[in-house]
Amino acid sequence: MDSSNSVFSISGIRVAAGETREIYLKVSESFLSGGIQIPVTVMRGRNPGPTGFVCAAIHGDEINGTDIVRRLIFDIDHEKLSGTLIAIPVINIPGFLTQSRYLPYHRDLNRFFPGNRKGNNAERFAARIFREIIEKCDFGIDLHTAASGRLNLPHIRGDMTHQRVKKLARAFGATVLIDQAGVRGSLRREATDAGVPTILFEAGETGRFSQKVSLIGLRGVLNVLAAMGMWDDTGEPKPPFQVIVKASDWVRAEKGGILDLIVKPGDLVYEGDILGSILNPFGKTVTQIRAPTTGIIIGVTTAPQTIPGTGIAHVARLKKTLSFVERSLKKTKSTRKKKAKIK
């Protein structure tokens, strides 16, 4: 818990209550002997409250979160904030500059937390971030997009058996919450294990900004801040439904060819439904792709070429919550029709 009178600093730079400061945190060095620094904005409210972090671009090509953090820094009134918010628009600077997911030597930074100050380049990079930022916080939000060649429905991932993580996840306002602690070395898992409950926001695709995703992400972050007592209630309407999903399946191609996909993220599909077809170069159908389970599409490929094993669609399984989702979607569609008639 942050106190308005307490001393708060990053890399020896102090930030007073009611102050916003831009800090460049050195995390490594380049091949030219110069320092590699990541931009960190610290926003401290005049009133006490928790300390939280919001970070983006741990994978250097997943840049939509960068736009969300930018909006958080420049589009909101920091005077309304209580506690301390640490905003990091780009963590993986080397990957960001080269439009790559990875650090040098093809290392995935999100597999090396909490890091090691005497380890390899990724471990040292992660250790610096973990010690200087993560361990000083009470909670965190890690912003991601789908991997290259894929598109994700906006959703939250986190360890839903952890009550504080579950609180953050529900507060964000996404419809789908994936109960997934994360692999060892991932920021959300290691931060949570270290006593800093952290959720991961997945939405959109690599290498581009989506205004729709950015606005959803910004609203979600502000919803979490409100739930933590750091921000006034946003007044945003609740999602039409919210389900915790414990399992999901990737539907994979069994044949090579050209994909004709007819579903999109957010669609509700039933076991046996046709998701698309694989065609040969003459346009003839080689095979149809069917849903192996009932659930919500949370991710799809954006690449039309397939070979056996290519991931086509990611389906979050629905069992006990299926009827609830069906009723909610039916109600939402009915409401939209009524609004359309009024207009």
C-alpha positions in Angstrom: 0.0 0.0 0.0 1.4 3.4 -1.1 1.3 6.3 1.3 1.2 9.9 0.1 4.0 10.7 2.5 6.2 7.6 1.7 9.3 7.8 -0.4 9.0 6.0 -3.8 11.8 5.6 -6.2 12.9 3.6 -9.3 16.6 3.3 -10.0 17.3 5.9 -7.4 15.0 8.5 -8.9 12.4 9.7 -6.4 8.8 10.5 -7.2 6.8 12.6 -4.8 3.1 12.4 -4.1 1.1 14.2 -6.7 4.0 14.0 -9.2 4.3 12.3 -12.6 7.8 11.5 -13.7 9.3 9.9 -16.8 12.3 7.6 -16.0 14.6 5.7 -18.3 15.5 2.5 -16.6 18.8 0.8 -17.8 18.2 -2.9 -18.3 21.1 -4.0 -20.5 23.8 -2.7 -23.0 23.9 -2.8 -26.8 26.6 -4.1 -29.2 27.8 -0.5 -29.4 28.5 -0.3 -25.7 25.6 2.0 -25.1 22.9 1.4 -22.5 19.5 -0.1 -23.4 16.9 1.8 -21.4 13.2 1.3 -21.1 10.8 4.2 -20.7 8.9 4.1 -17.4 6.2 6.7 -16.4 5.4 6.8 -12.7 2.2 8.5 -11.7 1.6 9.2 -8.0 -1.7 10.4 -6.6 -1.9 12.9 -3.8 -4.0 10.4 -1.8 -2.7 7.0 -0.6 -3.6 3.8 -2.3 -2.1 0.6 -3.8 0.9 0.5 -6.2 0.2 -1.2 -9.6 2.0 -1.7 -12.9 0.7 -1.8 -16.4 3.2 -3.0 -19.0 3.3 -3.8 -22.7 5.5 -5.3 -25.4 7.3 -7.9 -23.4 7.1 -9.5 -26.9 8.6 -6.7 -29.1 6.1 -7.2 -32.0 3.0 -7.2 -29.8 2.6 -3.4 -29.9 -1.1 -2.7 -29.3 -0.5 -2.6 -25.6 1.9 0.2 -26.2 -1.0 2.3 -27.5 -3.1 1.4 -24.4 -0.3 2.5 -22.1 0.2 5.7 -24.1 -3.5 6.5 -23.7 -3.2 5.7 -20.0 -0.3 8.2 -19.6 -1.7 11.0 -21.8 -5.5 10.7 -22.0 -6.4 10.6 -18.3 -6.3 13.2 -15.5 -3.6 12.0 -13.1 -5.0 14.3 -10.4 -7.9 11.8 -10.0 -5.5 9.0 -9.2 -4.9 7.6 -5.7 -1.8 5.5 -5.0 0.9 4.9 -7.5 0.7 3.6 -11.1 3.8 2.5 -13.0 3.2 2.5 -16.8 5.7 0.8 -19.1 4.8 1.1 -22.8 7.6 -1.0 -24.1 9.6 -3.5 -22.1 11.3 -5.4 -24.8 13.1 -2.5 -26.5 15.5 -4.6 -28.6 12.6 -6.6 -30.0 10.5 -3.5 -30.5 13.2 -1.8 -32.5 13.7 -4.9 -34.8 9.9 -5.7 -34.9 10.7 -9.1 -33.4 9.1 -11.1 -30.6 12.4 -11.9 -29.1 15.5 -10.5 -27.4 18.9 -11.1 -29.0 19.9 -14.7 -29.3 16.2 -15.6 -30.0 15.3 -15.6 -26.3 11.7 -15.0 -25.2 11.8 -12.6 -22.4 8.5 -13.9 -21.0 10.2 -17.2 -20.1 13.0 -15.8 -17.9 11.3 -14.0 -15.0 12.1 -13.4 -12.1 15.5 -13.4 -13.7 19.1 -13.7 -12.5 21.5 -10.8 -12.2 24.4 -13.1 -13.0 22.6 -15.2 -15.7 22.3 -14.9 -19.5 21.1 -11.7 -21.2 17.4 -12.4 -20.9 17.8 -13.4 -17.2 19.6 -10.2 -16.4 17.1 -8.1 -18.3 14.2 -9.8 -16.5 15.9 -9.5 -13.1 16.3 -5.7 -13.5 12.6 -5.2 -14.3 11.5 -7.6 -11.5 13.6 -5.9 -8.8 13.1 -2.3 -9.8 9.4 -2.5 -10.7 7.4 -5.7 -10.1 8.5 -6.3 -6.5 7.4 -2.7 -5.5 3.8 -3.3 -6.6 0.6 -4.7 -5.1 -0.8 -5.9 -8.5 -0.1 -5.8 -12.2 -1.6 -6.0 -15.7 0.5 -7.4 -18.6 -0.8 -6.4 -22.1 -0.3 -8.8 -25.0 -1.7 -9.5 -28.5 -1.9 -12.8 -30.4 1.3 -14.2 -31.8 2.3 -13.4 -35.4 -0.2 -14.6 -37.9 -3.1 -14.8 -35.4 -5.9 -12.7 -34.1 -7.3 -12.8 -30.6 -10.6 -12.0 -29.0 -10.0 -9.5 -26.1 -9.8 -11.8 -23.0 -8.1 -12.1 -19.7 -5.7 -14.9 -18.6 -4.7 -15.6 -15.0 -4.7 -18.0 -12.1 -8.4 -18.0 -11.1 -7.7 -20.1 -8.1 -5.9 -17.1 -6.7 -8.6 -14.9 -5.2 -6.8 -11.6 -5.8 -6.1 -12.5 -9.4 -9.7 -13.5 -9.8 -10.8 -10.1 -8.5 -8.6 -8.3 -11.0 -9.7 -10.5 -13.8 -13.4 -10.0 -13.1 -13.0 -6.2 -12.6 -11.3 -5.8 -16.0 -14.7 -6.4 -17.8 -13.8 -9.0 -20.4 -16.4 -11.7 -21.3 -13.9 -14.6 -21.3 -11.5 -15.3 -18.4 -9.0 -18.1 -19.1 -8.0 -19.9 -15.9 -4.3 -20.3 -16.7 -1.5 -19.6 -14.3 1.0 -19.3 -17.1 4.2 -21.2 -17.7 7.2 -21.0 -15.4 9.2 -17.9 -16.2 6.2 -15.9 -17.5 5.8 -12.5 -15.8 2.2 -13.1 -14.7 3.0 -16.4 -13.0 6.3 -15.3 -11.3 4.8 -12.0 -10.2 1.8 -13.7 -8.7 4.0 -16.3 -6.9 6.0 -13.4 -5.5 2.9 -11.9 -4.0 2.0 -9.4 -6.8 -1.2 -10.8 -8.3 -1.0 -10.2 -12.1 -3.4 -10.7 -15.0 -2.7 -10.8 -18.7 -4.8 -9.1 -21.3 -4.8 -10.7 -24.8 -6.3 -8.9 -27.8 -5.7 -8.1 -31.4 -2.7 -9.0 -33.5 1.0 -8.3 -33.8 2.5 -5.3 -35.6 -0.4 -2.9 -35.6 -2.7 -0.8 -33.5 -6.5 -1.4 -33.3 -8.4 1.6 -31.9 -11.2 -0.8 -30.8 -8.7 -3.0 -28.9 -7.0 0.1 -27.4 -10.3 1.5 -26.1 -11.3 -1.9 -24.7 -7.9 -2.2 -23.0 -7.9 1.3 -21.6 -11.4 0.9 -20.1 -10.4 -2.5 -18.7 -7.3 -1.0 -17.0 -9.4 1.9 -15.5 -12.0 -0.7 -14.3 -9.2 -2.5 -12.4 -7.9 0.7 -10.9 -11.5 1.5 -9.8 -11.8 -1.9 -8.2 -8.5 -1.3 -6.4 -9.7 2.0 -5.0 -7.3 4.0 -7.2 -9.8 5.5 -9.6 -13.5 6.6 -9.5 -16.0 4.1 -10.8 -15.9 4.3 -14.6 -19.6 3.8 -15.0 -19.0 1.3 -17.9 -21.8 -1.2 -18.5 -21.1 -4.7 -17.4 -20.2 -7.2 -20.1 -23.3 -9.3 -21.4 -21.7 -12.3 -19.8 -18.5 -13.3 -18.0 -17.3 -16.9 -17.9 -14.2 -18.5 -16.4 -12.9 -21.1 -18.9 -10.7 -23.9 -17.6 -9.8 -25.6 -20.9 -9.4 -24.7 -24.6 -8.5 -26.5 -27.8 -6.6 -25.5 -31.0 -8.4 -26.8 -34.1 -5.6 -27.8 -36.5 -5.6 -28.5 -40.2 -5.3 -32.1 -41.4 -4.6 -31.2 -45.0 -2.5 -28.7 -46.8 -4.1 -26.0 -49.0 -5.7 -22.6 -48.9 -8.0 -21.8 -45.9 -11.5 -20.4 -46.3 -12.4 -19.5 -42.7 -16.0 -18.6 -41.9 -15.8 -17.9 -38.1 -14.2 -15.0 -36.2 -13.2 -14.3 -32.6 -16.2 -14.1 -30.3 -18.4 -16.5 -32.3 -20.2 -19.3 -30.3 -19.7 -22.6 -32.0 -21.1 -26.1 -31.3 -19.4 -29.4 -31.6 -19.5 -30.5 -35.3 -20.1 -27.0 -36.7 -18.2 -26.1 -39.9 -15.5 -23.6 -39.1 -14.2 -23.4 -42.7 -12.8 -25.3 -45.6 -9.4 -26.1 -47.1 -9.2 -25.6 -50.8 -6.7 -26.7 -53.4 -5.3 -24.1 -55.9 -8.1 -24.9 -58.3 -10.7 -23.8 -55.7 -12.0 -27.3 -55.0 -12.7 -28.3 -51.4 -10.1 -30.7 -50.0 -11.7 -31.0 -46.6 -14.0 -29.2 -44.2 -12.9 -28.1 -40.7 -15.4 -28.8 -37.9 -15.4 -27.7 -34.3 -14.3 -30.6 -32.0 -16.0 -29.1 -29.0 -18.6 -26.5 -28.1 -17.3 -23.1 -27.0 -16.3 -19.5 -27.9 -13.7 -18.7 -30.6 -11.0 -16.8 -28.8 -8.4 -16.8 -31.6 -8.0 -17.5 -35.3 -5.2 -17.7 -37.8 -4.9 -14.8 -40.2 -2.8 -16.7 -42.7 -4.6 -18.4 -45.6 -2.0 -21.1 -46.4 -2.2 -24.3 -44.4 -0.2 -27.5 -44.0 -1.0 -30.4 -41.7 -0.9 -29.2 -38.1 -1.5 -25.5 -38.8 -3.5 -23.9 -36.0 -6.8 -22.7 -37.4 -9.0 -21.6 -34.5 -8.7 -21.5 -30.7 -11.9 -22.6 -29.0 -12.5 -22.0 -25.3 -14.6 -24.9 -24.0 -18.1 -24.2 -22.5 -19.9 -26.9 -20.6 -21.7 -25.8 -17.4 -21.7 -22.2 -18.5 -23.0 -22.9 -22.0 -26.7 -22.2 -21.2 -25.8 -19.0 -19.4 -23.8 -17.7 -22.4 -26.6 -18.7 -24.8 -29.2 -16.8 -22.7 -26.9 -13.8 -22.5 -26.1 -13.6 -26.2 -29.8 -14.0 -27.1 -30.7 -11.2 -24.7 -28.0 -9.0 -26.1 -29.1 -9.6 -29.7 -32.7 -8.9 -28.7 -31.7 -5.6 -27.0 -29.9 -4.5 -30.1 -32.9 -5.2 -32.3 -35.1 -3.2 -30.0 -32.7 -0.3 -30.2 -32.5 -0.5 -34.0 -36.4 -0.3 -34.1 -36.4 2.8 -31.8 -34.0 4.5 -34.1 
